[in-house]
């Protein structure tokens, strides 16, 4: 008999972009309902319809899921909530799961995709929220079935802060990279890429302002080099819309392009000469760094959890200083160092395939999910 399984995440975009292969594989022998809070950035509708039609996966937002059950209750229709497994991703759904009946908590598997913004921020309000969230995590993770983390730093954090028992934690190699899809979409020669990119949320912890000031410093220090490249910000449309008119005008005035996320990032990667990731954010594993490193795009990145697991041990272009002036100097050096990236690319591709591919991530997830 097929097991009834819930996948619960913040956005439909997240389920589509990061969990497609996992959902597809598990739904072959189980009945899956995917619940989300909102739709989020653009997603691949074709893949969603494929899962709905071929694998009989149901996608529904949380509000409608609850309303459907309330409606059934008042219609005196039977309500079937006998789910055998509940898999929860991202901080919002994890906190909401506090409201689940106790009988469901022990059926729940949490996937901690990273410690996130609250744990990375130095703001006083976030420090207070961190204490509150740790208390909730400690309660939930001690009652649940299993907790997945994406790197050993987060594993260590959960143990040292007594948030989760040692025997309940498993390390998952990221969300799984479909490298075959990248190979089909990206021209390996990528002729004359001209953009220096920031790809991420427009928030302090992701290094948004560091990127802007790096751009200004670079233009001042290296005008002869700057004329060959354009700085570009690629972010969710909602974040772009939340920029003030003055901020948008400032970016336009300084020739910094602003582009929204696409359902697939390959159009941007084809044009990208280099990537700057000046983040302090609590990543699980940086998807952007995974994809860009696999393609061979030079990356200037912070040496933090979720990034240093992906790049070579003695990677030459970890950011040495958070001063945008220094980052600009490193960027200029990196742009003139094609030989280094040509040298490490073959080994880096092999490393990513062997450690972070969709098939490896999915097999580890399924093996541990159904072991208990």
RAWO-V991992 format. One line per field, one symbol per residue. psi: psi as a letter, one per 20 degrees, with the letter a starting at -180 (. if undefined). burial: # if it has 24 or more other C-alpha atoms within 12 Angstrom, else .. Layout:
# RAWO-V991992
psi=???
burial=???
This chain:
# RAWO-V991992
psi=ppqpppporgqhgghghijghgggghihjroppopqhrhbrprnhghghghgggjkpppqqgghgghghgghgijkqpookmphpoppqqgghghhihiqqhhhhiippponjrhaghihqjqghhhghggghhgggggghiirgqpprirhghggghghjlhpqgiipqppmaiopnhhhghhhpohhmplqjqoqpoaqmqghikghhgghggggghghmhhhhiiqpqpporqhhgghiqrgggghggghjkoqpqqqrhpjhgghhiphqppmlqjqmqfpogghgghhghjpppoqqnrqigihgrqglphlqphqjohghhhghggghhjlhhghhgigghggggggihjqgggggggggghgjh.
burial=...########################..###############..##..##..#.######....................################.....##################........#..##.###.################.##....###..############..#...#......###########.###############......#..########..##..........#....######.####.#############################################..#####..#.############.....#..##..##.###.############..#...
